[in-house]
Amino acid sequence: MLKFISLEDGMMVVEEAIVKAKKIMEGYEMKFTGEEYQRFYEYLLCVYFMCTSRGSDEKTVRIYERYKSCLEESINMVLPSLISKTDVNLLRELVPIWSNYKAMARWLCRFFEYLDRYFIPQKKELPNLDKLSVKVFHELVFKNLYCELRAAALSLIKQEREGLQIDQDLLKNVIFIFSEIDNCGEIKYYANFEHVMLYESSSYYAQLSSEWLLSDSYGDYMQKALWCLNQEEKRASQYLYPDTGVTLLQVVKYRLLTEPGLKLAEKKQAEQSGFATEFQDVLSKCADLNLEGESSASTPEEWMSVVMTKATNTQSKFN
């Protein structure tokens, strides 16, 4: 190949490389015969000469712009299928699209690596090829679908808490994608997901704690609380980052044990002293008594109202 190559001829070679790489988005695996490896070397040389020859600015700008437009075309090719999905099906569609897209971008980065070496260092305002590929995915996919993706992921976590079987590997892959896209815009996607997940977890376990305090004995409550902590630790190890898992367990522990600690202590003391049994005995003994002034009450609620009124009146006499 000659050291000088015209813009038109060079772009024809570039297009050949792009066509081959874009097949990855269609599910094709990138394989080369010996002859194709030779052609791959020619792609590299072509870009190298276009980046380093005299008057190369126009050529390198064109290659860079074509690299970006190739990424956009590849995403737009699969975007309708992604947009048409909801809930867990949206997540199932996202994971292979992102995987294929990254593989395609890696090959394009190899084809055009001399842009990173010679052109982009002189244009500090431009992201390198790898960052540009993530940025384009962010602009076309995550800006539009992140809220739906986050809701679908949080729904899976909730379903598992409620005893349903979920695809943990799928959830793990989606959460990992959040972190990979994290630094491309104003929204820190993984940090945002983590914040919302912790908030929903806190609300979920606060509600459970309130229900258990009303219905369960101290022993039953503690067994349920420890079981939940154990299950959350197992779940966190499957699909959350370690720091997030630690924070999640702290949230659950606070809602189930720390916050209701005083009420749990009172419940335990009451049960140990036999208060609950004694109270029931007193009620049974009083059931057949004809209490002066309260015999006209027809329901327990009315009877209690009369008693409380008298208690209030009695207390006011001593004030």
CYANA upper distance limits for C-alpha pairs under 8 A (distance plus 0.5 A):
  1 MET  CA     42 GLU  CA      8.08
  1 MET  CA     45 LEU  CA      8.34
  1 MET  CA     46 CYS  CA      8.44
  3 LYS  CA     49 PHE  CA      6.34
  3 LYS  CA     53 SER  CA      8.05
  4 PHE  CA     49 PHE  CA      6.99
  4 PHE  CA     50 MET  CA      8.11
  4 PHE  CA     53 SER  CA      7.11
  5 ILE  CA      9 ASP  CA      6.96
  5 ILE  CA     10 GLY  CA      6.53
  5 ILE  CA     46 CYS  CA      8.01
  5 ILE  CA     49 PHE  CA      7.54
  5 ILE  CA     50 MET  CA      7.29
  6 SER  CA     10 GLY  CA      6.42
  7 LEU  CA     11 MET  CA      6.51
  7 LEU  CA     50 MET  CA      8.21
  7 LEU  CA     59 LYS  CA      6.45
  8 GLU  CA     12 MET  CA      6.88
  9 ASP  CA     13 VAL  CA      7.17
 10 GLY  CA     14 VAL  CA      6.78
 10 GLY  CA     46 CYS  CA      6.77
 10 GLY  CA     47 VAL  CA      8.01
 10 GLY  CA     50 MET  CA      7.67
 11 MET  CA     15 GLU  CA      6.52
 11 MET  CA     63 ILE  CA      7.97
 12 MET  CA     16 GLU  CA      6.94
 13 VAL  CA     17 ALA  CA      7.05
 13 VAL  CA     43 TYR  CA      7.04
 13 VAL  CA     46 CYS  CA      7.77
 14 VAL  CA     18 ILE  CA      6.76
 14 VAL  CA     43 TYR  CA      7.31
 14 VAL  CA     46 CYS  CA      8.39
 14 VAL  CA     47 VAL  CA      8.21
 14 VAL  CA     63 ILE  CA      8.18
 15 GLU  CA     19 VAL  CA      6.60
 16 GLU  CA     20 LYS  CA      6.94
 17 ALA  CA     21 ALA  CA      6.78
 17 ALA  CA     40 PHE  CA      8.34
 17 ALA  CA     43 TYR  CA      7.29
 17 ALA  CA    108 LEU  CA      8.27
 17 ALA  CA    111 PHE  CA      7.71
 18 ILE  CA     22 LYS  CA      6.52
 18 ILE  CA     70 CYS  CA      7.67
 18 ILE  CA    108 LEU  CA      7.62
 19 VAL  CA     23 LYS  CA      7.24
 20 LYS  CA     24 ILE  CA      8.35
 21 ALA  CA     30 MET  CA      8.03
 21 ALA  CA    104 MET  CA      6.04
 21 ALA  CA    107 TRP  CA      6.94
 21 ALA  CA    108 LEU  CA      7.14
 22 LYS  CA     26 GLU  CA      7.84
 22 LYS  CA     70 CYS  CA      8.49
 22 LYS  CA     74 SER  CA      7.17
 22 LYS  CA    104 MET  CA      6.86
 23 LYS  CA     27 GLY  CA      7.29
 23 LYS  CA     28 TYR  CA      6.13
 23 LYS  CA     29 GLU  CA      8.50
 24 ILE  CA     28 TYR  CA      5.22
 24 ILE  CA     29 GLU  CA      6.53
 24 ILE  CA     30 MET  CA      7.21
 24 ILE  CA    100 ASN  CA      6.51
 24 ILE  CA    101 TYR  CA      8.04
 24 ILE  CA    103 ALA  CA      7.64
 24 ILE  CA    104 MET  CA      6.20
 25 MET  CA     74 SER  CA      7.26
 25 MET  CA     97 ILE  CA      7.71
 25 MET  CA    100 ASN  CA      5.80
 25 MET  CA    101 TYR  CA      6.57
 25 MET  CA    104 MET  CA      7.32
 27 GLY  CA    100 ASN  CA      7.55
 32 PHE  CA     36 GLU  CA      5.71
 32 PHE  CA     37 TYR  CA      6.29
 33 THR  CA     37 TYR  CA      6.71
 34 GLY  CA     38 GLN  CA      7.05
 35 GLU  CA     39 ARG  CA      6.95
 36 GLU  CA     40 PHE  CA      6.59
 37 TYR  CA     41 TYR  CA      6.84
 38 GLN  CA     42 GLU  CA      6.97
 39 ARG  CA     43 TYR  CA      6.91
 40 PHE  CA     44 LEU  CA      7.10
 40 PHE  CA    111 PHE  CA      7.97
 41 TYR  CA     45 LEU  CA      6.81
 42 GLU  CA     46 CYS  CA      6.48
 43 TYR  CA     47 VAL  CA      6.88
 43 TYR  CA    111 PHE  CA      6.64
 44 LEU  CA     48 TYR  CA      6.56
 44 LEU  CA    110 ARG  CA      8.36
 44 LEU  CA    111 PHE  CA      6.02
 44 LEU  CA    112 PHE  CA      7.18
 44 LEU  CA    113 GLU  CA      8.18
 44 LEU  CA    114 TYR  CA      8.19
 45 LEU  CA     49 PHE  CA      6.57
 46 CYS  CA     50 MET  CA      6.68
 47 VAL  CA     51 CYS  CA      6.54
 47 VAL  CA    111 PHE  CA      8.18
 47 VAL  CA    112 PHE  CA      6.71
 47 VAL  CA    114 TYR  CA      7.02
 47 VAL  CA    115 LEU  CA      8.19
 48 TYR  CA     52 THR  CA      6.65
 48 TYR  CA    114 TYR  CA      6.14
 49 PHE  CA     53 SER  CA      6.03
 50 MET  CA     56 SER  CA      6.25
 50 MET  CA     59 LYS  CA      6.45
 50 MET  CA     60 THR  CA      6.99
 51 CYS  CA     56 SER  CA      5.94
 51 CYS  CA     57 ASP  CA      7.85
 51 CYS  CA     59 LYS  CA      7.48
 51 CYS  CA     60 THR  CA      6.02
 51 CYS  CA    114 TYR  CA      7.40
 51 CYS  CA    115 LEU  CA      7.33
 51 CYS  CA    118 TYR  CA      7.06
 51 CYS  CA    119 PHE  CA      7.25
 52 THR  CA     56 SER  CA      6.66
 52 THR  CA    118 TYR  CA      7.87
 55 GLY  CA     59 LYS  CA      8.41
 56 SER  CA     60 THR  CA      6.59
 57 ASP  CA     61 VAL  CA      6.61
 58 GLU  CA     62 ARG  CA      6.71
 59 LYS  CA     63 ILE  CA      6.77
 60 THR  CA     64 TYR  CA      6.58
 60 THR  CA    115 LEU  CA      7.56
 60 THR  CA    119 PHE  CA      7.22
 61 VAL  CA     65 GLU  CA      6.60
 62 ARG  CA     66 ARG  CA      6.50
 63 ILE  CA     67 TYR  CA      6.58
 64 TYR  CA     68 LYS  CA      6.89
 64 TYR  CA    115 LEU  CA      7.82
 65 GLU  CA     69 SER  CA      6.66
 66 ARG  CA     70 CYS  CA      6.46
 67 TYR  CA     71 LEU  CA      6.99
 67 TYR  CA    108 LEU  CA      8.07
 68 LYS  CA     72 GLU  CA      6.93
 68 LYS  CA    132 LEU  CA      7.87
 68 LYS  CA    133 SER  CA      7.99
 68 LYS  CA    136 VAL  CA      8.18
 69 SER  CA     73 GLU  CA      6.55
 70 CYS  CA     74 SER  CA      6.67
 71 LEU  CA     75 ILE  CA      6.90
 71 LEU  CA    105 ALA  CA      8.04
 71 LEU  CA    133 SER  CA      7.22
 71 LEU  CA    136 VAL  CA      7.50
 72 GLU  CA     76 ASN  CA      6.62
 72 GLU  CA    136 VAL  CA      7.19
 72 GLU  CA    137 PHE  CA      8.42
 72 GLU  CA    140 LEU  CA      8.24
 73 GLU  CA     77 MET  CA      6.63
 74 SER  CA     78 VAL  CA      7.49
 74 SER  CA    101 TYR  CA      8.29
 75 ILE  CA     79 LEU  CA      6.32
 75 ILE  CA    101 TYR  CA      8.31
 75 ILE  CA    137 PHE  CA      7.80
 75 ILE  CA    140 LEU  CA      7.94
 76 ASN  CA     80 PRO  CA      7.86
 78 VAL  CA     82 LEU  CA      7.09
 78 VAL  CA     97 ILE  CA      8.12
 79 LEU  CA     83 ILE  CA      6.59
 79 LEU  CA    141 VAL  CA      8.12
 80 PRO  CA     84 SER  CA      6.70
 81 SER  CA     85 LYS  CA      7.43
 81 SER  CA     93 GLU  CA      8.36
 82 LEU  CA     90 LEU  CA      6.93
 82 LEU  CA     93 GLU  CA      6.57
 82 LEU  CA     94 LEU  CA      7.27
 83 ILE  CA     90 LEU  CA      8.26
 83 ILE  CA    145 LEU  CA      8.29
 85 LYS  CA     89 ASN  CA      6.20
 85 LYS  CA     90 LEU  CA      5.15
 85 LYS  CA     93 GLU  CA      8.03
 86 THR  CA     90 LEU  CA      5.22
 86 THR  CA     91 LEU  CA      8.46
 86 THR  CA    148 GLU  CA      8.03
 86 THR  CA    152 ALA  CA      8.29
 87 ASP  CA     91 LEU  CA      7.41
 87 ASP  CA    148 GLU  CA      7.88
 87 ASP  CA    149 LEU  CA      7.98
 87 ASP  CA    151 ALA  CA      8.09
 87 ASP  CA    152 ALA  CA      5.19
 88 VAL  CA     92 ARG  CA      6.77
 88 VAL  CA    152 ALA  CA      6.38
 88 VAL  CA    153 ALA  CA      8.09
 88 VAL  CA    156 LEU  CA      8.23
 89 ASN  CA     93 GLU  CA      6.65
 90 LEU  CA     94 LEU  CA      6.66
 90 LEU  CA    149 LEU  CA      7.59
 90 LEU  CA    152 ALA  CA      8.27
 91 LEU  CA     95 VAL  CA      6.90
 91 LEU  CA    149 LEU  CA      7.14
 91 LEU  CA    152 ALA  CA      7.72
 91 LEU  CA    153 ALA  CA      8.20
 91 LEU  CA    170 LEU  CA      7.87
 91 LEU  CA    171 LEU  CA      8.46
 91 LEU  CA    174 VAL  CA      7.31
 92 ARG  CA     96 PRO  CA      7.92
 92 ARG  CA    170 LEU  CA      7.52
 93 GLU  CA     97 ILE  CA      7.05
 94 LEU  CA     98 TRP  CA      6.56
 94 LEU  CA    174 VAL  CA      8.36
 95 VAL  CA     99 SER  CA      6.70
 95 VAL  CA    170 LEU  CA      8.17
 95 VAL  CA    173 ASN  CA      7.35
 95 VAL  CA    174 VAL  CA      7.13
 96 PRO  CA    100 ASN  CA      6.48
 97 ILE  CA    101 TYR  CA      6.44
 98 TRP  CA    102 LYS  CA      6.61
 99 SER  CA    103 ALA  CA      6.83
100 ASN  CA    104 MET  CA      6.63
101 TYR  CA    105 ALA  CA      6.59
102 LYS  CA    106 ARG  CA      6.61
102 LYS  CA    133 SER  CA      8.45
103 ALA  CA    107 TRP  CA      7.01
104 MET  CA    108 LEU  CA      6.81
105 ALA  CA    109 CYS  CA      6.51
105 ALA  CA    130 ASP  CA      7.86
105 ALA  CA    133 SER  CA      6.95
106 ARG  CA    110 ARG  CA      6.82
106 ARG  CA    130 ASP  CA      8.13
107 TRP  CA    111 PHE  CA      6.73
108 LEU  CA    112 PHE  CA      6.54
109 CYS  CA    113 GLU  CA      5.83
109 CYS  CA    129 LEU  CA      6.64
109 CYS  CA    130 ASP  CA      7.45
112 PHE  CA    116 ASP  CA      8.11
113 GLU  CA    117 ARG  CA      7.11
114 TYR  CA    118 TYR  CA      6.32
114 TYR  CA    119 PHE  CA      7.88
115 LEU  CA    119 PHE  CA      5.37
115 LEU  CA    120 ILE  CA      6.50
115 LEU  CA    129 LEU  CA      8.45
116 ASP  CA    120 ILE  CA      5.75
116 ASP  CA    121 PRO  CA      7.39
116 ASP  CA    128 ASN  CA      6.57
116 ASP  CA    129 LEU  CA      7.23
117 ARG  CA    121 PRO  CA      7.31
118 TYR  CA    122 GLN  CA      7.75
119 PHE  CA    123 LYS  CA      7.25
120 ILE  CA    124 LYS  CA      7.03
120 ILE  CA    126 LEU  CA      6.94
120 ILE  CA    127 PRO  CA      7.97
120 ILE  CA    128 ASN  CA      6.89
127 PRO  CA    131 LYS  CA      6.25
127 PRO  CA    132 LEU  CA      6.06
128 ASN  CA    132 LEU  CA      6.49
129 LEU  CA    133 SER  CA      6.77
130 ASP  CA    134 VAL  CA      7.22
131 LYS  CA    135 LYS  CA      6.58
132 LEU  CA    136 VAL  CA      6.61
133 SER  CA    137 PHE  CA      6.98
134 VAL  CA    138 HIS  CA      6.68
134 VAL  CA    181 ILE  CA      7.01
134 VAL  CA    184 CYS  CA      7.65
135 LYS  CA    139 GLU  CA      6.67
135 LYS  CA    181 ILE  CA      8.30
135 LYS  CA    184 CYS  CA      6.01
136 VAL  CA    140 LEU  CA      6.69
137 PHE  CA    141 VAL  CA      6.06
137 PHE  CA    142 PHE  CA      7.44
138 HIS  CA    142 PHE  CA      5.25
138 HIS  CA    143 LYS  CA      6.60
138 HIS  CA    181 ILE  CA      7.08
138 HIS  CA    184 CYS  CA      7.13
138 HIS  CA    185 GLY  CA      8.20
139 GLU  CA    143 LYS  CA      6.08
139 GLU  CA    144 ASN  CA      8.47
140 LEU  CA    144 ASN  CA      7.47
141 VAL  CA    145 LEU  CA      6.42
141 VAL  CA    146 TYR  CA      8.13
142 PHE  CA    146 TYR  CA      5.26
145 LEU  CA    149 LEU  CA      6.63
146 TYR  CA    150 ARG  CA      6.47
147 CYS  CA    151 ALA  CA      6.62
148 GLU  CA    152 ALA  CA      6.66
149 LEU  CA    153 ALA  CA      6.76
150 ARG  CA    154 LEU  CA      6.64
150 ARG  CA    193 PHE  CA      6.97
151 ALA  CA    155 SER  CA      6.51
152 ALA  CA    156 LEU  CA      6.97
153 ALA  CA    157 ILE  CA      7.14
153 ALA  CA    171 LEU  CA      6.85
153 ALA  CA    174 VAL  CA      8.03
153 ALA  CA    175 ILE  CA      8.35
154 LEU  CA    158 LYS  CA      6.79
154 LEU  CA    197 MET  CA      7.07
155 SER  CA    159 GLN  CA      6.60
156 LEU  CA    160 GLU  CA      6.75
156 LEU  CA    166 ILE  CA      7.03
156 LEU  CA    171 LEU  CA      8.00
157 ILE  CA    161 ARG  CA      6.85
158 LYS  CA    162 GLU  CA      6.84
159 GLN  CA    163 GLY  CA      7.06
159 GLN  CA    164 LEU  CA      5.92
159 GLN  CA    165 GLN  CA      8.09
159 GLN  CA    166 ILE  CA      7.91
160 GLU  CA    164 LEU  CA      5.35
160 GLU  CA    165 GLN  CA      6.50
160 GLU  CA    166 ILE  CA      6.76
167 ASP  CA    171 LEU  CA      7.00
168 GLN  CA    172 LYS  CA      6.57
168 GLN  CA    238 GLN  CA      7.38
168 GLN  CA    239 TYR  CA      7.18
169 ASP  CA    173 ASN  CA      6.64
169 ASP  CA    238 GLN  CA      8.45
169 ASP  CA    239 TYR  CA      7.82
170 LEU  CA    174 VAL  CA      6.75
171 LEU  CA    175 ILE  CA      6.69
171 LEU  CA    239 TYR  CA      7.07
172 LYS  CA    176 PHE  CA      6.67
172 LYS  CA    238 GLN  CA      7.69
172 LYS  CA    239 TYR  CA      4.80
172 LYS  CA    240 LEU  CA      7.46
173 ASN  CA    177 ILE  CA      6.78
173 ASN  CA    239 TYR  CA      8.48
174 VAL  CA    178 PHE  CA      6.95
175 ILE  CA    179 SER  CA      7.16
175 ILE  CA    190 TYR  CA      7.59
175 ILE  CA    239 TYR  CA      7.94
175 ILE  CA    240 LEU  CA      7.98
176 PHE  CA    180 GLU  CA      6.81
177 ILE  CA    181 ILE  CA      6.72
178 PHE  CA    182 ASP  CA      6.46
178 PHE  CA    189 TYR  CA      5.87
178 PHE  CA    190 TYR  CA      5.46
178 PHE  CA    193 PHE  CA      8.48
179 SER  CA    189 TYR  CA      7.03
179 SER  CA    190 TYR  CA      5.43
181 ILE  CA    189 TYR  CA      7.44
182 ASP  CA    187 ILE  CA      7.77
182 ASP  CA    188 LYS  CA      5.32
182 ASP  CA    189 TYR  CA      5.43
182 ASP  CA    190 TYR  CA      6.58
182 ASP  CA    191 ALA  CA      8.46
183 ASN  CA    187 ILE  CA      8.42
183 ASN  CA    188 LYS  CA      6.81
187 ILE  CA    192 ASN  CA      7.79
188 LYS  CA    192 ASN  CA      6.44
189 TYR  CA    193 PHE  CA      6.58
190 TYR  CA    194 GLU  CA      6.51
191 ALA  CA    195 HIS  CA      6.66
192 ASN  CA    196 VAL  CA      6.82
193 PHE  CA    197 MET  CA      6.49
194 GLU  CA    198 LEU  CA      6.58
194 GLU  CA    244 THR  CA      7.56
195 HIS  CA    199 TYR  CA      6.72
196 VAL  CA    200 GLU  CA      6.65
197 MET  CA    201 SER  CA      6.56
198 LEU  CA    202 SER  CA      6.56
198 LEU  CA    248 LEU  CA      6.75
198 LEU  CA    251 VAL  CA      7.79
199 TYR  CA    203 SER  CA      6.85
200 GLU  CA    204 TYR  CA      6.54
201 SER  CA    205 TYR  CA      6.72
201 SER  CA    248 LEU  CA      8.26
201 SER  CA    251 VAL  CA      8.14
201 SER  CA    252 VAL  CA      7.80
202 SER  CA    206 ALA  CA      6.55
202 SER  CA    251 VAL  CA      6.62
202 SER  CA    252 VAL  CA      7.04
202 SER  CA    255 ARG  CA      7.13
203 SER  CA    207 GLN  CA      6.76
204 TYR  CA    208 LEU  CA      6.94
205 TYR  CA    209 SER  CA      6.49
205 TYR  CA    252 VAL  CA      7.00
205 TYR  CA    255 ARG  CA      6.46
205 TYR  CA    256 LEU  CA      7.07
206 ALA  CA    210 SER  CA      6.85
206 ALA  CA    255 ARG  CA      5.85
206 ALA  CA    256 LEU  CA      7.46
207 GLN  CA    211 GLU  CA      6.89
208 LEU  CA    212 TRP  CA      6.64
209 SER  CA    213 LEU  CA      6.59
209 SER  CA    255 ARG  CA      7.55
209 SER  CA    256 LEU  CA      6.18
209 SER  CA    260 PRO  CA      8.15
210 SER  CA    214 LEU  CA      7.14
211 GLU  CA    215 SER  CA      6.84
212 TRP  CA    216 ASP  CA      5.69
212 TRP  CA    221 TYR  CA      6.64
213 LEU  CA    217 SER  CA      8.18
213 LEU  CA    221 TYR  CA      7.70
213 LEU  CA    263 LYS  CA      8.41
213 LEU  CA    264 LEU  CA      8.22
216 ASP  CA    220 ASP  CA      6.27
216 ASP  CA    221 TYR  CA      6.27
217 SER  CA    221 TYR  CA      6.56
217 SER  CA    267 LYS  CA      7.99
218 TYR  CA    222 MET  CA      6.71
218 TYR  CA    264 LEU  CA      7.01
218 TYR  CA    267 LYS  CA      6.57
218 TYR  CA    268 LYS  CA      6.05
218 TYR  CA    271 GLU  CA      8.32
219 GLY  CA    223 GLN  CA      6.75
220 ASP  CA    224 LYS  CA      6.75
221 TYR  CA    225 ALA  CA      6.63
222 MET  CA    226 LEU  CA      6.59
223 GLN  CA    227 TRP  CA      6.61
224 LYS  CA    228 CYS  CA      6.67
225 ALA  CA    229 LEU  CA      6.80
225 ALA  CA    256 LEU  CA      6.57
225 ALA  CA    257 LEU  CA      7.97
226 LEU  CA    230 ASN  CA      6.66
227 TRP  CA    231 GLN  CA      6.67
228 CYS  CA    232 GLU  CA      6.56
229 LEU  CA    233 GLU  CA      6.68
229 LEU  CA    249 LEU  CA      7.15
229 LEU  CA    252 VAL  CA      7.30
229 LEU  CA    253 LYS  CA      7.56
230 ASN  CA    234 LYS  CA      6.89
231 GLN  CA    235 ARG  CA      6.68
232 GLU  CA    236 ALA  CA      6.43
232 GLU  CA    248 LEU  CA      8.35
232 GLU  CA    249 LEU  CA      7.38
233 GLU  CA    237 SER  CA      6.78
233 GLU  CA    245 GLY  CA      7.47
233 GLU  CA    249 LEU  CA      7.30
234 LYS  CA    238 GLN  CA      7.09
235 ARG  CA    239 TYR  CA      7.24
235 ARG  CA    240 LEU  CA      8.30
236 ALA  CA    240 LEU  CA      5.43
236 ALA  CA    241 TYR  CA      7.97
236 ALA  CA    242 PRO  CA      8.09
236 ALA  CA    244 THR  CA      8.33
236 ALA  CA    245 GLY  CA      5.49
236 ALA  CA    248 LEU  CA      8.50
237 SER  CA    241 TYR  CA      8.08
237 SER  CA    242 PRO  CA      7.65
237 SER  CA    245 GLY  CA      7.51
240 LEU  CA    244 THR  CA      6.74
240 LEU  CA    245 GLY  CA      6.48
241 TYR  CA    245 GLY  CA      6.72
242 PRO  CA    246 VAL  CA      6.81
243 ASP  CA    247 THR  CA      6.86
244 THR  CA    248 LEU  CA      6.57
245 GLY  CA    249 LEU  CA      6.80
246 VAL  CA    250 GLN  CA      6.86
247 THR  CA    251 VAL  CA      6.79
248 LEU  CA    252 VAL  CA      6.77
249 LEU  CA    253 LYS  CA      6.45
250 GLN  CA    254 TYR  CA      6.57
251 VAL  CA    255 ARG  CA      6.79
252 VAL  CA    256 LEU  CA      6.53
253 LYS  CA    257 LEU  CA      5.94
253 LYS  CA    258 THR  CA      7.03
254 TYR  CA    258 THR  CA      5.04
254 TYR  CA    259 GLU  CA      6.12
255 ARG  CA    259 GLU  CA      6.02
255 ARG  CA    260 PRO  CA      7.70
256 LEU  CA    260 PRO  CA      7.14
257 LEU  CA    261 GLY  CA      6.10
260 PRO  CA    264 LEU  CA      6.60
261 GLY  CA    265 ALA  CA      6.66
262 LEU  CA    266 GLU  CA      6.74
263 LYS  CA    267 LYS  CA      6.57
264 LEU  CA    268 LYS  CA      6.57
265 ALA  CA    269 GLN  CA      6.62
266 GLU  CA    270 ALA  CA      6.55
267 LYS  CA    271 GLU  CA      6.71
268 LYS  CA    272 GLN  CA      6.60
269 GLN  CA    273 SER  CA      6.63
270 ALA  CA    274 GLY  CA      6.78
270 ALA  CA    275 PHE  CA      5.64
270 ALA  CA    276 ALA  CA      7.13
271 GLU  CA    275 PHE  CA      6.59
271 GLU  CA    276 ALA  CA      6.76
274 GLY  CA    278 GLU  CA      6.72
275 PHE  CA    279 PHE  CA      6.47
276 ALA  CA    280 GLN  CA      6.92
277 THR  CA    281 ASP  CA      6.83
278 GLU  CA    282 VAL  CA      6.78
279 PHE  CA    283 LEU  CA      6.86
280 GLN  CA    284 SER  CA      6.75
281 ASP  CA    285 LYS  CA      6.73
282 VAL  CA    286 CYS  CA      6.66
283 LEU  CA    287 ALA  CA      6.57
284 SER  CA    288 ASP  CA      8.33
285 LYS  CA    289 LEU  CA      8.02
290 ASN  CA    294 GLU  CA      8.24
290 ASN  CA    295 SER  CA      6.70
291 LEU  CA    295 SER  CA      6.66
294 GLU  CA    303 TRP  CA      6.71
294 GLU  CA    306 VAL  CA      7.38
294 GLU  CA    307 VAL  CA      8.32
297 ALA  CA    302 GLU  CA      6.03
297 ALA  CA    303 TRP  CA      5.74
298 SER  CA    302 GLU  CA      7.17
298 SER  CA    303 TRP  CA      7.81
299 THR  CA    303 TRP  CA      6.72
300 PRO  CA    304 MET  CA      6.55
301 GLU  CA    305 SER  CA      6.68
302 GLU  CA    306 VAL  CA      6.84
303 TRP  CA    307 VAL  CA      6.82
304 MET  CA    308 MET  CA      6.55
305 SER  CA    309 THR  CA      6.63
306 VAL  CA    310 LYS  CA      6.77
307 VAL  CA    311 ALA  CA      6.66
308 MET  CA    312 THR  CA      6.65
309 THR  CA    313 ASN  CA      6.72
310 LYS  CA    314 THR  CA      6.51
311 ALA  CA    315 GLN  CA      6.60
312 THR  CA    316 SER  CA      6.72
313 ASN  CA    317 LYS  CA      7.17
314 THR  CA    318 PHE  CA      7.76
315 GLN  CA    319 ASN  CA      7.33
